Amino acid sequence: MKFTIYQDSRQGGRSNNEDRISYCYSRDALLMVVADGMGGHHYGEIASQIAVQTLADNFQRQARPSLSDPFHFLHEGMLNAHSAILDFALRHRLPDTPRTTCVACIVQDSIAYWAHAGDSRLYLLRDGKVLARTRDHSRIRILLDEGLISEAMAATHPDRNKIYSCLGSPNAPEIEFSRKTPLEQGDVVLLCTDGLWGEIPPDTLAQRLRDGNVLDGVPRLLGEAEATGGPQGDNLSVIAVCWEDSYGSPSDADGSVSTQTLEIGEIETHIEEFGRDGGPRKDLSEEEIEQAIAEIRSTIDKFNPRKPGQ
């Protein structure tokens, strides 16, 4: 595989960043995950951390070097994350469970497979156009589909932040899957939270990334979204990959990846631990952060049991 990838997560105007992002790749498969946590104190970010870390851990164990069934992998990973969040809430006797949206994508053999719960989105961009995108599990999307409101009305509607599917809810999540989607050279797959897509229209995203230069184009889009959101702006996070057909010639660009030299069992993982991204947490002590990390790890291991030899 050969691709260029860029990821970033920004706090925006919020006091904490409850978004979490991660990507992992083996010689023959790539995983990207974006989650947007919801919950009081630091529990929203624990929910999103559990989501991305559960999927990343599963990938590290199963991509040897490819996945036998990408859709099954996504389904199992999201359900395991959902169960782990519920277990965390039960053990801590929380009055309400923390929750998180989740969108995840696997690419192998130049075919993309994705799944989502909530309103974090995936866009497939080709030649300056949106070829495919996820549909939000939100009240607003239902109203739009029924023709009860316009796109312009949706931007300021009081229900614009209400979603009906997520990980961590008392109800089982509604997980929606894509079709198997072949990628072409120069395609851009972009996963993001509503802090980005809520400020930048899809057609603008597609046009700005028409040349596939995610290393320059995506930071500019994040900057625009952050400026537009202003002091009340949401967290905004993104992972974007520009796909190549073949290994081609090696590149020195920071985000350019060729997996040709990876060993069969080798996995490269990019994920931040809870409390480690963006500097020290002001509202939590180092001891509290370390305790949260240990609890997250213990919770995930309970629902991602290791097999002998792993």
BELMO-V432838 format. One record per residue. N is the residue number from 1. RES is the residue in one small letter. PHI is phi in whole degrees, 0 to 359 (999 if undefined). Layout:
BEGIN
n=N res=RES phi=PHI
n=N res=RES phi=PHI
END
This chain:
BEGIN
n=1 res=m phi=999
n=2 res=k phi=219
n=3 res=f phi=202
n=4 res=t phi=246
n=5 res=i phi=226
n=6 res=y phi=221
n=7 res=q phi=221
n=8 res=d phi=198
n=9 res=s phi=223
n=10 res=r phi=237
n=11 res=q phi=285
n=12 res=g phi=64
n=13 res=g phi=268
n=14 res=r phi=274
n=15 res=s phi=286
n=16 res=n phi=228
n=17 res=n phi=256
n=18 res=e phi=263
n=19 res=d phi=281
n=20 res=r phi=221
n=21 res=i phi=223
n=22 res=s phi=199
n=23 res=y phi=219
n=24 res=c phi=222
n=25 res=y phi=212
n=26 res=s phi=253
n=27 res=r phi=295
n=28 res=d phi=236
n=29 res=a phi=213
n=30 res=l phi=231
n=31 res=l phi=242
n=32 res=m phi=230
n=33 res=v phi=222
n=34 res=v phi=228
n=35 res=a phi=223
n=36 res=d phi=235
n=37 res=g phi=280
n=38 res=m phi=223
n=39 res=g phi=159
n=40 res=g phi=287
n=41 res=h phi=52
n=42 res=h phi=253
n=43 res=y phi=286
n=44 res=g phi=298
n=45 res=e phi=286
n=46 res=i phi=292
n=47 res=a phi=299
n=48 res=s phi=291
n=49 res=q phi=296
n=50 res=i phi=299
n=51 res=a phi=297
n=52 res=v phi=290
n=53 res=q phi=287
n=54 res=t phi=299
n=55 res=l phi=294
n=56 res=a phi=296
n=57 res=d phi=297
n=58 res=n phi=300
n=59 res=f phi=298
n=60 res=q phi=299
n=61 res=r phi=272
n=62 res=q phi=253
n=63 res=a phi=277
n=64 res=r phi=232
n=65 res=p phi=261
n=66 res=s phi=234
n=67 res=l phi=260
n=68 res=s phi=289
n=69 res=d phi=213
n=70 res=p phi=303
n=71 res=f phi=294
n=72 res=h phi=297
n=73 res=f phi=302
n=74 res=l phi=296
n=75 res=h phi=295
n=76 res=e phi=297
n=77 res=g phi=296
n=78 res=m phi=292
n=79 res=l phi=293
n=80 res=n phi=297
n=81 res=a phi=296
n=82 res=h phi=302
n=83 res=s phi=295
n=84 res=a phi=295
n=85 res=i phi=295
n=86 res=l phi=299
n=87 res=d phi=296
n=88 res=f phi=300
n=89 res=a phi=296
n=90 res=l phi=294
n=91 res=r phi=295
n=92 res=h phi=264
n=93 res=r phi=52
n=94 res=l phi=286
n=95 res=p phi=294
n=96 res=d phi=216
n=97 res=t phi=284
n=98 res=p phi=293
n=99 res=r phi=223
n=100 res=t phi=205
n=101 res=t phi=285
n=102 res=c phi=202
n=103 res=v phi=229
n=104 res=a phi=220
n=105 res=c phi=221
n=106 res=i phi=249
n=107 res=v phi=235
n=108 res=q phi=207
n=109 res=d phi=55
n=110 res=s phi=59
n=111 res=i phi=239
n=112 res=a phi=261
n=113 res=y phi=230
n=114 res=w phi=221
n=115 res=a phi=210
n=116 res=h phi=206
n=117 res=a phi=222
n=118 res=g phi=105
n=119 res=d phi=241
n=120 res=s phi=286
n=121 res=r phi=244
n=122 res=l phi=237
n=123 res=y phi=241
n=124 res=l phi=253
n=125 res=l phi=249
n=126 res=r phi=216
n=127 res=d phi=53
n=128 res=g phi=78
n=129 res=k phi=231
n=130 res=v phi=274
n=131 res=l phi=278
n=132 res=a phi=203
n=133 res=r phi=201
n=134 res=t phi=284
n=135 res=r phi=250
n=136 res=d phi=300
n=137 res=h phi=270
n=138 res=s phi=221
n=139 res=r phi=299
n=140 res=i phi=298
n=141 res=r phi=298
n=142 res=i phi=297
n=143 res=l phi=296
n=144 res=l phi=295
n=145 res=d phi=297
n=146 res=e phi=273
n=147 res=g phi=73
n=148 res=l phi=276
n=149 res=i phi=221
n=150 res=s phi=262
n=151 res=e phi=300
n=152 res=a phi=295
n=153 res=m phi=292
n=154 res=a phi=298
n=155 res=a phi=298
n=156 res=t phi=239
n=157 res=h phi=293
n=158 res=p phi=297
n=159 res=d phi=263
n=160 res=r phi=295
n=161 res=n phi=256
n=162 res=k phi=268
n=163 res=i phi=242
n=164 res=y phi=246
n=165 res=s phi=218
n=166 res=c phi=196
n=167 res=l phi=269
n=168 res=g phi=105
n=169 res=s phi=289
n=170 res=p phi=302
n=171 res=n phi=271
n=172 res=a phi=299
n=173 res=p phi=289
n=174 res=e phi=271
n=175 res=i phi=257
n=176 res=e phi=253
n=177 res=f phi=246
n=178 res=s phi=278
n=179 res=r phi=272
n=180 res=k phi=296
n=181 res=t phi=238
n=182 res=p phi=296
n=183 res=l phi=259
n=184 res=e phi=248
n=185 res=q phi=302
n=186 res=g phi=92
n=187 res=d phi=297
n=188 res=v phi=244
n=189 res=v phi=254
n=190 res=l phi=235
n=191 res=l phi=249
n=192 res=c phi=204
n=193 res=t phi=268
n=194 res=d phi=290
n=195 res=g phi=296
n=196 res=l phi=267
n=197 res=w phi=291
n=198 res=g phi=289
n=199 res=e phi=250
n=200 res=i phi=241
n=201 res=p phi=298
n=202 res=p phi=304
n=203 res=d phi=297
n=204 res=t phi=292
n=205 res=l phi=304
n=206 res=a phi=296
n=207 res=q phi=294
n=208 res=r phi=293
n=209 res=l phi=253
n=210 res=r phi=302
n=211 res=d phi=275
n=212 res=g phi=79
n=213 res=n phi=276
n=214 res=v phi=286
n=215 res=l phi=292
n=216 res=d phi=261
n=217 res=g phi=290
n=218 res=v phi=292
n=219 res=p phi=302
n=220 res=r phi=294
n=221 res=l phi=296
n=222 res=l phi=297
n=223 res=g phi=298
n=224 res=e phi=295
n=225 res=a phi=296
n=226 res=e phi=295
n=227 res=a phi=293
n=228 res=t phi=293
n=229 res=g phi=294
n=230 res=g phi=67
n=231 res=p phi=298
n=232 res=q phi=260
n=233 res=g phi=293
n=234 res=d phi=280
n=235 res=n phi=303
n=236 res=l phi=221
n=237 res=s phi=220
n=238 res=v phi=204
n=239 res=i phi=233
n=240 res=a phi=227
n=241 res=v phi=233
n=242 res=c phi=257
n=243 res=w phi=270
n=244 res=e phi=241
n=245 res=d phi=289
n=246 res=s phi=218
n=247 res=y phi=297
n=248 res=g phi=60
n=249 res=s phi=274
n=250 res=p phi=296
n=251 res=s phi=234
n=252 res=d phi=265
n=253 res=a phi=299
n=254 res=d phi=303
n=255 res=g phi=262
n=256 res=s phi=275
n=257 res=v phi=232
n=258 res=s phi=237
n=259 res=t phi=266
n=260 res=q phi=302
n=261 res=t phi=266
n=262 res=l phi=291
n=263 res=e phi=287
n=264 res=i phi=303
n=265 res=g phi=265
n=266 res=e phi=275
n=267 res=i phi=232
n=268 res=e phi=256
n=269 res=t phi=233
n=270 res=h phi=237
n=271 res=i phi=205
n=272 res=e phi=264
n=273 res=e phi=285
n=274 res=f phi=306
n=275 res=g phi=79
n=276 res=r phi=259
n=277 res=d phi=276
n=278 res=g phi=72
n=279 res=g phi=94
n=280 res=p phi=297
n=281 res=r phi=284
n=282 res=k phi=281
n=283 res=d phi=264
n=284 res=l phi=230
n=285 res=s phi=282
n=286 res=e phi=301
n=287 res=e phi=296
n=288 res=e phi=295
n=289 res=i phi=296
n=290 res=e phi=297
n=291 res=q phi=295
n=292 res=a phi=297
n=293 res=i phi=300
n=294 res=a phi=296
n=295 res=e phi=291
n=296 res=i phi=298
n=297 res=r phi=299
n=298 res=s phi=296
n=299 res=t phi=296
n=300 res=i phi=295
n=301 res=d phi=298
n=302 res=k phi=295
n=303 res=f phi=254
n=304 res=n phi=238
n=305 res=p phi=298
n=306 res=r phi=283
n=307 res=k phi=273
n=308 res=p phi=306
n=309 res=g phi=91
n=310 res=q phi=264
END
